[in-house]
Amino acid sequence: MPRLLRARDNRNLALVEPGVGRLALSYFNVLRLAAGETHTLNVPHCELLAVVLSGAADIVVGALEFKNIGRRADIWDGPADSVYCGTGASVIVRALRDGTEIAVAGGFCAQAHAPFRITPEDVEMVEVGSAATHSRRRIYHILGQNAAGRAGNLLVSELYADAGCWSGYPPHKHDTERPPEETAFEEIYHYRFRPDTGFGAQFCYEEQADQPAALAPQVVMTRHGDTFLVDHGYHPTVASPGHEGYIFTILVGAQQRSLIQSFEPQHRHLMGKIPGIDAMRNKFK
């Protein structure tokens, strides 16, 4: 499987499944439903989070029913309304409005966890960067510290970048388990832009200058609806001028829930020049 998955109609089938392709632990699906339509999810050995991107839905997890989830017209209309679906249970999604779109994030999880709702008021936001440093973005943590003790190693957030600004910057990685300096996490980026004719660029590279072809530096053009799989390396991204960027972000820890990023040595001096870096790091731990 390539790292970059181009936007397409996935017909409510999983875009990413654990152990299929590059990622061993991660799951991702985008459901698009008209009013009255239903879809059933059965993903064994995974904890799941259903995030309503637009519209509204009833979400049934086993014997529990969460009614009328979703308060926004689209992803630009405030924090998300979501349901953490626990581990391994059958999930039925029933759309209440036309144009309902739900992102389903998941990660391998051997432990049993109970479902719970995450309202927009439960979502925590941290602002990072500045217009002057071309790095201003806001990260809304949907499943983060609010799920400590109630979930496995799955972290989910929505990132909103100002037009022409960088995210994931200074360049960082999280592909090696060596706490307290770094912890190993897979990551999925799903991009949207406003206007949706926008585009960006995604980098993925190793620190070493001489690399085998499999680890060669990669830069791809990202468009509305594309998805990128981060299995290793530094991975900064940027939105083009005139286009606001959005990234639905899924992180799955290999051994723990606390994400610790390792910043590229030659760029660590920038950490003190970009506001909010420490606050961002603390919210992921």
FENKAQUI-V184694 format. One record per helix or strand. SS is the DSSP state (2 for helix, 1 for strand). FROM is the first residue (numbers start at 1). TO is the last residue. Records with the same first field share a line. If there is no record, write none. Layout:
SS->FROM-TO  FROM-TO
//
This chain:
1->4-5  16-17  20-20  26-33  38-41  46-54  57-61  64-69  81-87  91-95  100-108  116-118  124-128  137-143  154-161  166-167  172-173  178-178  182-182  185-194  199-205  218-223  227-230  234-234  237-239  244-253  262-263
2->120-122  145-147  213-215  265-272  277-284
//
